[in-house]
């Protein structure tokens, strides 16, 4: 197989960890939604999730202040809203209104859920030891809801530079995990 050298700045396009999500935050009477694709499961029980929220994002300050958020999983039908939220700042824009997203109250945190999404995971920040150096927050899921209808939801996966892949076929293979 002939291989071509890949620029190191494009390595992330090969290892994107999972579906693009919409992260909601709220503090000081303001809420925001941002597009996030740099996240990873860290532990099963309790569910721990690591995510990178840059200090250049408006959500960074809201997340640091409130220490809680909601990870909302959009379907591919929300692709334009996902990209719009990723290309706008919440410091000057009400992204819920601008992109037609429906905020609804969460059960355990102040940040809103997005009713238009397939699922929502309410989280609290449990570790900020890597925030100053890497903008890496460790979150613990404290509540979660999901729409039971889509059995194989079509989710978006960021491939870099405005390119997305939509989750496709589901393979069922034998597993010892329950």
N, C-alpha and C positions, 0 to 999 in steps of 0.2 A: 504494500500500500504506500503510495506517495503521500508524504505529509508536508505541510507548509507551516512555517513558523508563525505563531500567533502573537500579536502584540499583548504584552502583559496587562495592559489596561482593558483588554477584552476577556480576560479569564473568567470574570464573573458571568459572562453570557453562557458559559458552559455549565456552571454550577448553581444557577439560580435555585434557591432552596424550596420553593413551593409556590402556591398561588399568590397572586397579588391581592392584598387586603386593603381595606379602608380603616385607618386607625382614627378613632374619635377620642378627643380629650376635652376637658372642661375645667376652668379655674377662673376665679374672680368674675363670675357672671358671664363669661364668654366660652363658647364651645367652638371646636374646629374639627375638620376632617382632613386627613392627608392620605395620599397613596403611599403604600409601604410594600416593598418586596424583599427587604433584607431581614428575614426572621427565621427562626429555627426552633423546633422542639428541643428541650434540654432534658426533660424528665417526664415520666408518665404520671406518677402519684406522689405528691400532688403535681398536677400539670404545670410545668415551668416552661416558659417561652422566652427566648432571647431575641431582641430586636435592636436594630440600629436606627436611631432617630437623630439626624444631624443637628448640631447646634445652630445651623443656618435655617432650620425650619421653625415656623411659628409654633408648631406642636411641641417642640422641645421644651420651651419655657412652661407651657401648660402642663406637660407631663411631669416636669421636675417639681412644679408647684403643687400639683394635686396628688401625685404619686399613684394615679389610677388612669385607666383607659378602657376602651372597648376595641377589640379586633373584630371587624366585620368582613365577612367573606362574600364578595359580589360574584354574581354569575357573569358569563360572557355578554349577556344582554346589557350590562352596565358599562361596557368598555369605554364609551365616550365620556361618561361621568368619571370613571377611574382616571383616564388620561387628563381630563379637565382639572380634576382635583390635584393631580400631580404637577400641573403646569401653572397653578395659581397659588397665591399666598393667602392664608387665612388672616394675616395681619391687616389686610385691606379689603378682604372679600368674605362675605357670608357664603361659603361654598355650598352649604345645604340648599339655600335658596337659589343660587346661581345655577347649580347643576341638577335641581329638582330631586334632591334626596330627602327622605322623610325621617327626621329624628324622632325617636320615641324614648321615654324614660327607661333606664336600666333598673334592675332589681337591687344591685348591691353597690354600684358606683355612681358618681355624678355625671360622668360622660354619657352621652346618649348612644343608643343602639341605632342602626340604620335599618328601618323596616323593609326597605327594598332589597336587602341582602339575604342570601341563603341561610346564613348562620351568623351568630354574634357571640363573642367570648369576652365576658367582663373580667378585667385583670387589675391586680394591684402590683405596684413596683415592690420587689422584695430585695433587690440588690442593685446598688448604683456604683459599686467599686470599680467598674470599667467605663463609666460614663465620661469622666474627664479625659481619659486617654483615647477611647474608641467610640464614644457616643453609644455604648452598648448597655441596654437596660435589661434586667432579668425581671420578668413578670410572672406572677402566679395567677392562674385562672381561678376565679372564685364563683363563677356562674356561667352557664352557656345555654343557648337556645338554638334550634335549627328547624328549618322548614322540612317536614317529613316527606314532602312530595317528590322532589328530585332525587332519584336513587343514585344516579351518576351525574352529579352537577357538572356543568360545563364551566370550568373556572379558567381565569386568565393567568398566564405565566410569562413574566417579563424576560425578553431575550436581549434587551439593550437597544438603545437608540430608537425608541418608538416602535420596536418590533415585539409582538406578543404571540404566544402559542396558546391555543385553546386545548384544555385537557380533552382527551379523546376516549378511545376504547378502554374499558376496564378489564383487566385480566384477573381471574380468580385462580390462585394457586394454593396448594396445601401449605398450611402454616400451623405452628404449634402455639402461636399467640392467640389469646382469647379476647 
